[in-house]
């Protein structure tokens, strides 16, 4: 089993595999990538950087999920 690291997502502590990237995190959370915005350690994280951004222990994420409607 891969080593796990602790991060915070929307104020809640979570464990994720060491070496995971943002796309892995979204898959684990079952969130559609096209409908979220992500803040990492108080900085907006551009979608173009998600695949290359590795998650580190103690990172803090705020993920906003957009919901359509009318």
MOPAC internal coordinates of N, CA, C and O (Angstrom, degrees):
PM7 1SCF
backbone

  N    0.0000 0     0.00 0     0.00 0    0    0    0
  C    1.4490 1     0.00 0     0.00 0    1    0    0
  C    1.5295 1   108.10 1     0.00 0    2    1    0
  O    1.2310 1   119.82 1   -45.02 1    3    2    1
  N    1.3474 1   117.95 1   134.98 1    3    2    1
  C    1.4598 1   120.26 1   178.86 1    5    3    2
  C    1.5291 1   110.57 1   -65.35 1    6    5    3
  O    1.2310 1   121.22 1   -26.31 1    7    6    5
  N    1.3193 1   115.26 1   153.69 1    7    6    5
  C    1.4627 1   119.74 1   175.75 1    9    7    6
  C    1.5125 1   109.31 1   -64.40 1   10    9    7
  O    1.2310 1   121.27 1   -32.42 1   11   10    9
  N    1.3201 1   115.18 1   147.58 1   11   10    9
  C    1.4559 1   121.88 1   179.96 1   13   11   10
  C    1.5271 1   109.10 1  -108.10 1   14   13   11
  O    1.2310 1   120.63 1   -34.14 1   15   14   13
  N    1.3275 1   116.39 1   145.86 1   15   14   13
  C    1.4565 1   121.92 1   174.21 1   17   15   14
  C    1.5235 1   108.15 1  -122.24 1   18   17   15
  O    1.2310 1   121.05 1   -24.98 1   19   18   17
  N    1.3138 1   115.60 1   155.02 1   19   18   17
  C    1.4583 1   120.65 1  -179.30 1   21   19   18
  C    1.5150 1   109.97 1   -99.65 1   22   21   19
  O    1.2310 1   121.31 1   -47.86 1   23   22   21
  N    1.3440 1   115.10 1   132.14 1   23   22   21
  C    1.4515 1   122.72 1   176.06 1   25   23   22
  C    1.5203 1   108.15 1  -132.98 1   26   25   23
  O    1.2310 1   120.63 1    -6.76 1   27   26   25
  N    1.3161 1   116.40 1   173.24 1   27   26   25
  C    1.4656 1   121.03 1   175.98 1   29   27   26
  C    1.5185 1   107.98 1  -120.39 1   30   29   27
  O    1.2310 1   120.91 1   -52.00 1   31   30   29
  N    1.3361 1   115.87 1   128.00 1   31   30   29
  C    1.4610 1   122.21 1   178.24 1   33   31   30
  C    1.5217 1   107.96 1  -123.83 1   34   33   31
  O    1.2310 1   121.07 1   -61.52 1   35   34   33
  N    1.3230 1   115.56 1   118.48 1   35   34   33
  C    1.4710 1   121.84 1  -179.86 1   37   35   34
  C    1.5306 1   111.29 1    50.02 1   38   37   35
  O    1.2310 1   121.25 1  -136.54 1   39   38   37
  N    1.3391 1   115.21 1    43.46 1   39   38   37
  C    1.4552 1   121.06 1   175.54 1   41   39   38
  C    1.5180 1   115.72 1    83.60 1   42   41   39
  O    1.2310 1   119.80 1   177.76 1   43   42   41
  N    1.3322 1   117.98 1    -2.24 1   43   42   41
  C    1.4576 1   121.11 1  -178.74 1   45   43   42
  C    1.5225 1   110.90 1  -113.41 1   46   45   43
  O    1.2310 1   121.06 1   -43.07 1   47   46   45
  N    1.3154 1   115.58 1   136.93 1   47   46   45
  C    1.4570 1   120.97 1   178.22 1   49   47   46
  C    1.5289 1   109.82 1   -72.61 1   50   49   47
  O    1.2310 1   120.98 1   -42.10 1   51   50   49
  N    1.3476 1   115.73 1   137.90 1   51   50   49
  C    1.4703 1   121.57 1   179.74 1   53   51   50
  C    1.5146 1   108.90 1  -140.64 1   54   53   51
  O    1.2310 1   121.04 1   -23.62 1   55   54   53
  N    1.3146 1   115.61 1   156.38 1   55   54   53
  C    1.4552 1   121.65 1   171.64 1   57   55   54
  C    1.5146 1   108.52 1  -108.01 1   58   57   55
  O    1.2310 1   120.98 1   -39.31 1   59   58   57
  N    1.3363 1   115.73 1   140.69 1   59   58   57
  C    1.4557 1   121.11 1   177.37 1   61   59   58
  C    1.5198 1   107.88 1  -142.59 1   62   61   59
  O    1.2310 1   120.52 1   -24.44 1   63   62   61
  N    1.3009 1   116.62 1   155.56 1   63   62   61
  C    1.4617 1   121.08 1  -179.23 1   65   63   62
  C    1.5162 1   111.34 1   -63.22 1   66   65   63
  O    1.2310 1   121.13 1   -44.65 1   67   66   65
  N    1.3224 1   115.44 1   135.35 1   67   66   65
  C    1.4575 1   120.35 1   175.49 1   69   67   66
  C    1.5233 1   108.77 1   -60.06 1   70   69   67
  O    1.2310 1   120.03 1   -42.37 1   71   70   69
  N    1.3147 1   117.54 1   137.63 1   71   70   69
  C    1.4609 1   122.01 1  -178.85 1   73   71   70
  C    1.5162 1   114.24 1    90.98 1   74   73   71
  O    1.2310 1   120.34 1   177.06 1   75   74   73
  N    1.3466 1   116.96 1    -2.94 1   75   74   73
  C    1.4662 1   120.62 1   179.04 1   77   75   74
  C    1.5223 1   109.96 1   -68.57 1   78   77   75
  O    1.2310 1   121.07 1   -26.05 1   79   78   77
  N    1.3376 1   115.57 1   153.95 1   79   78   77
  C    1.4613 1   120.24 1   174.88 1   81   79   78
  C    1.5330 1   109.00 1  -112.73 1   82   81   79
  O    1.2310 1   120.79 1     2.84 1   83   82   81
  N    1.3079 1   116.10 1  -177.16 1   83   82   81
  C    1.4672 1   120.67 1  -177.10 1   85   83   82
  C    1.5259 1   111.43 1   -63.09 1   86   85   83
  O    1.2310 1   119.88 1   140.34 1   87   86   85
  N    1.3161 1   117.83 1   -39.66 1   87   86   85
  C    1.4700 1   120.17 1   178.49 1   89   87   86
  C    1.5227 1   110.77 1   -62.15 1   90   89   87
  O    1.2310 1   119.80 1   141.81 1   91   90   89
  N    1.3327 1   117.98 1   -38.19 1   91   90   89
  C    1.4693 1   121.39 1   176.16 1   93   91   90
  C    1.5240 1   110.77 1   -62.13 1   94   93   91
  O    1.2310 1   120.91 1   137.76 1   95   94   93
  N    1.3278 1   115.86 1   -42.24 1   95   94   93
  C    1.4639 1   120.37 1   179.39 1   97   95   94
  C    1.5242 1   110.68 1   -61.67 1   98   97   95
  O    1.2310 1   120.17 1   134.94 1   99   98   97
  N    1.3185 1   117.28 1   -45.06 1   99   98   97
  C    1.4657 1   120.03 1   179.69 1  101   99   98
  C    1.5221 1   111.34 1   -62.79 1  102  101   99
  O    1.2310 1   120.26 1   140.20 1  103  102  101
  N    1.3381 1   117.11 1   -39.80 1  103  102  101
  C    1.4753 1   119.99 1   176.38 1  105  103  102
  C    1.5246 1   110.72 1   -61.17 1  106  105  103
  O    1.2310 1   120.56 1   135.45 1  107  106  105
  N    1.3299 1   116.53 1   -44.55 1  107  106  105
  C    1.4625 1   120.32 1  -179.95 1  109  107  106
  C    1.5225 1   111.82 1   -62.74 1  110  109  107
  O    1.2310 1   120.58 1   144.70 1  111  110  109
  N    1.3239 1   116.50 1   -35.30 1  111  110  109
  C    1.4636 1   121.49 1   179.17 1  113  111  110
  C    1.5219 1   112.92 1   -84.02 1  114  113  111
  O    1.2310 1   120.34 1   176.12 1  115  114  113
  N    1.3343 1   116.95 1    -3.88 1  115  114  113
  C    1.4741 1   123.10 1  -178.24 1  117  115  114
  C    1.5289 1   111.37 1    57.49 1  118  117  115
  O    1.2310 1   120.99 1  -137.59 1  119  118  117
  N    1.3366 1   115.70 1    42.41 1  119  118  117
  C    1.4623 1   120.97 1   177.76 1  121  119  118
  C    1.5162 1   110.06 1  -107.33 1  122  121  119
  O    1.2310 1   120.15 1   -44.71 1  123  122  121
  N    1.3271 1   117.32 1   135.29 1  123  122  121
  C    1.4652 1   120.67 1   179.09 1  125  123  122
  C    1.5259 1   110.45 1   -72.96 1  126  125  123
  O    1.2310 1   119.71 1   -56.96 1  127  126  125
  N    1.3236 1   118.16 1   123.04 1  127  126  125
  C    1.4594 1   121.17 1  -175.91 1  129  127  126
  C    1.5187 1   114.49 1   -58.06 1  130  129  127
  O    1.2310 1   119.92 1   150.08 1  131  130  129
  N    1.3074 1   117.75 1   -29.92 1  131  130  129
  C    1.4565 1   120.42 1  -178.14 1  133  131  130
  C    1.5121 1   114.43 1   -76.31 1  134  133  131
  O    1.2310 1   120.21 1   175.22 1  135  134  133
  N    1.3456 1   117.21 1    -4.78 1  135  134  133
  C    1.4599 1   119.66 1  -174.60 1  137  135  134
  C    1.5199 1   113.26 1  -125.13 1  138  137  135
  O    1.2310 1   120.34 1  -154.76 1  139  138  137
  N    1.3455 1   116.96 1    25.24 1  139  138  137
  C    1.4518 1   119.39 1   179.85 1  141  139  138
  C    1.5260 1   111.42 1  -133.45 1  142  141  139
  O    1.2310 1   121.43 1   -23.22 1  143  142  141
  N    1.3118 1   114.87 1   156.78 1  143  142  141
  C    1.4614 1   123.25 1   169.20 1  145  143  142
  C    1.5225 1   105.91 1  -122.62 1  146  145  143
  O    1.2310 1   120.64 1   -36.11 1  147  146  145
  N    1.3344 1   116.38 1   143.89 1  147  146  145
  C    1.4551 1   120.47 1  -174.26 1  149  147  146
  C    1.5276 1   110.57 1  -127.12 1  150  149  147
  O    1.2310 1   121.99 1   -46.89 1  151  150  149
  N    1.3190 1   113.79 1   133.11 1  151  150  149
  C    1.4601 1   121.73 1   172.01 1  153  151  150
  C    1.5238 1   107.14 1  -112.99 1  154  153  151
  O    1.2310 1   120.64 1   -52.33 1  155  154  153
  N    1.3233 1   116.37 1   127.67 1  155  154  153
  C    1.4637 1   121.64 1   179.44 1  157  155  154
  C    1.5196 1   108.78 1  -117.40 1  158  157  155
  O    1.2310 1   120.97 1   -61.32 1  159  158  157
  N    1.3153 1   115.76 1   118.68 1  159  158  157
  C    1.4647 1   121.08 1   179.16 1  161  159  158
  C    1.5306 1   111.65 1    49.97 1  162  161  159
  O    1.2310 1   121.38 1  -133.77 1  163  162  161
  N    1.3245 1   114.97 1    46.23 1  163  162  161
  C    1.4698 1   125.18 1   175.92 1  165  163  162
  C    1.5247 1   114.95 1    74.70 1  166  165  163
  O    1.2310 1   119.63 1  -172.26 1  167  166  165
  N    1.3315 1   118.30 1     7.74 1  167  166  165
  C    1.4679 1   122.13 1   176.37 1  169  167  166
  C    1.5249 1   109.85 1  -117.60 1  170  169  167
  O    1.2310 1   120.61 1   -44.00 1  171  170  169
  N    1.3420 1   116.43 1   136.00 1  171  170  169
  C    1.4627 1   120.44 1   175.19 1  173  171  170
  C    1.5254 1   108.08 1   -63.68 1  174  173  171
  O    1.2310 1   120.59 1   -45.71 1  175  174  173
  N    1.3144 1   116.47 1   134.29 1  175  174  173
  C    1.4616 1   121.56 1  -179.47 1  177  175  174
  C    1.5260 1   108.99 1  -105.78 1  178  177  175
  O    1.2310 1   119.85 1   -69.33 1  179  178  177
  N    1.3340 1   117.89 1   110.67 1  179  178  177
  C    1.4650 1   120.43 1  -179.15 1  181  179  178
  C    1.5375 1   111.78 1   -61.13 1  182  181  179
  O    1.2310 1   121.28 1   -37.90 1  183  182  181
  N    1.3027 1   115.16 1   142.10 1  183  182  181
  C    1.4743 1   121.72 1  -179.83 1  185  183  182
  C    1.5316 1   111.13 1   -54.26 1  186  185  183
  O    1.2310 1   120.01 1   145.22 1  187  186  185
  N    1.3190 1   117.59 1   -34.78 1  187  186  185
  C    1.4642 1   121.36 1  -178.64 1  189  187  186
  C    1.5300 1   112.79 1   -64.25 1  190  189  187
  O    1.2310 1   119.99 1   164.97 1  191  190  189
  N    1.3296 1   117.63 1   -15.03 1  191  190  189
  C    1.4624 1   121.68 1  -179.11 1  193  191  190
  C    1.5218 1   114.09 1  -102.33 1  194  193  191
  O    1.2310 1   119.62 1   176.27 1  195  194  193
  N    1.3266 1   118.32 1    -3.73 1  195  194  193
  C    1.4617 1   120.97 1  -174.20 1  197  195  194
  C    1.5219 1   113.66 1   -58.98 1  198  197  195
  O    1.2310 1   119.95 1   133.97 1  199  198  197
  N    1.3219 1   117.71 1   -46.03 1  199  198  197
  C    1.4695 1   120.31 1  -176.85 1  201  199  198
  C    1.5234 1   111.73 1   -65.79 1  202  201  199
  O    1.2310 1   120.26 1   147.14 1  203  202  201
  N    1.3161 1   117.10 1   -32.86 1  203  202  201
  C    1.4657 1   121.22 1  -176.15 1  205  203  202
  C    1.5297 1   113.21 1   -90.56 1  206  205  203
  O    1.2310 1   120.00 1   170.28 1  207  206  205
  N    1.3254 1   117.60 1    -9.72 1  207  206  205
  C    1.4626 1   120.60 1  -175.89 1  209  207  206
  C    1.5181 1   110.32 1   -89.68 1  210  209  207
  O    1.2310 1   121.19 1   -69.18 1  211  210  209
  N    1.3273 1   115.32 1   110.82 1  211  210  209
  C    1.4634 1   121.62 1   176.25 1  213  211  210
  C    1.5257 1   109.47 1   -81.95 1  214  213  211
  O    1.2310 1   121.29 1   -36.14 1  215  214  213
  N    1.3118 1   115.14 1   143.86 1  215  214  213
  C    1.4547 1   121.73 1   178.89 1  217  215  214
  C    1.5237 1   108.40 1   -86.64 1  218  217  215
  O    1.2310 1   121.04 1   -44.95 1  219  218  217
  N    1.3237 1   115.61 1   135.05 1  219  218  217
  C    1.4659 1   121.56 1  -179.52 1  221  219  218
  C    1.5268 1   110.16 1  -116.26 1  222  221  219
  O    1.2310 1   121.15 1   -27.27 1  223  222  221
  N    1.3234 1   115.40 1   152.73 1  223  222  221
  C    1.4612 1   120.58 1   177.49 1  225  223  222
  C    1.5261 1   109.44 1   -53.79 1  226  225  223
  O    1.2310 1   121.20 1   -40.81 1  227  226  225
  N    1.2869 1   115.30 1   139.19 1  227  226  225
  C    1.4734 1   124.77 1   178.11 1  229  227  226
  C    1.5208 1   114.15 1    75.00 1  230  229  227
  O    1.2310 1   119.07 1  -175.79 1  231  230  229
  N    1.3404 1   119.38 1     4.21 1  231  230  229
  C    1.4648 1   120.18 1   172.62 1  233  231  230
  C    1.5182 1   109.44 1   -59.34 1  234  233  231
  O    1.2310 1   121.22 1   -30.47 1  235  234  233
  N    1.3255 1   115.27 1   149.53 1  235  234  233
  C    1.4696 1   122.04 1   176.79 1  237  235  234
  C    1.5246 1   108.43 1  -121.01 1  238  237  235
  O    1.2310 1   120.78 1   -54.23 1  239  238  237
  N    1.3286 1   116.11 1   125.77 1  239  238  237
  C    1.4579 1   122.05 1  -177.88 1  241  239  238
  C    1.5168 1   110.34 1  -121.21 1  242  241  239
  O    1.2310 1   121.37 1   -40.68 1  243  242  241
  N    1.3100 1   114.98 1   139.32 1  243  242  241
  C    1.4564 1   122.67 1   167.16 1  245  243  242
  C    1.5185 1   105.36 1  -117.68 1  246  245  243
  O    1.2310 1   121.18 1   -57.08 1  247  246  245
  N    1.3181 1   115.35 1   122.92 1  247  246  245
  C    1.4565 1   120.98 1  -178.49 1  249  247  246
  C    1.5148 1   108.65 1  -119.38 1  250  249  247
  O    1.2310 1   121.16 1   -56.89 1  251  250  249
  N    1.3194 1   115.38 1   123.11 1  251  250  249
  C    1.4697 1   121.12 1   180.00 1  253  251  250
  C    1.5226 1   106.84 1  -107.82 1  254  253  251
  O    1.2310 1   121.05 1   -53.16 1  255  254  253
  N    1.3224 1   115.60 1   126.84 1  255  254  253
  C    1.4631 1   122.32 1  -179.81 1  257  255  254
  C    1.5150 1   108.56 1  -103.62 1  258  257  255
  O    1.2310 1   120.77 1   -60.34 1  259  258  257
  N    1.3297 1   116.14 1   119.66 1  259  258  257
  C    1.4626 1   121.13 1  -179.87 1  261  259  258
  C    1.5201 1   110.34 1   -81.12 1  262  261  259
  O    1.2310 1   120.80 1   -43.92 1  263  262  261
  N    1.3138 1   116.07 1   136.08 1  263  262  261
  C    1.4547 1   122.07 1   178.31 1  265  263  262
  C    1.5115 1   108.10 1  -122.38 1  266  265  263
  O    1.2310 1   120.82 1   -54.36 1  267  266  265
  N    1.3194 1   116.04 1   125.64 1  267  266  265
  C    1.4680 1   120.74 1   179.84 1  269  267  266
  C    1.5166 1   110.57 1   -81.96 1  270  269  267
  O    1.2310 1   121.55 1   -16.76 1  271  270  269
  N    1.2645 1   114.63 1   163.24 1  271  270  269
  C    1.4476 1   119.47 1   178.33 1  273  271  270
  C    1.5148 1   110.23 1   171.73 1  274  273  271
  O    1.2310 1   120.84 1    -4.31 1  275  274  273
  N    1.2715 1   115.99 1   175.69 1  275  274  273
  C    1.4454 1   116.53 1  -179.42 1  277  275  274
  C    1.4352 1   109.87 1  -162.59 1  278  277  275
  O    1.2310 1   120.10 1   180.00 1  279  278  277

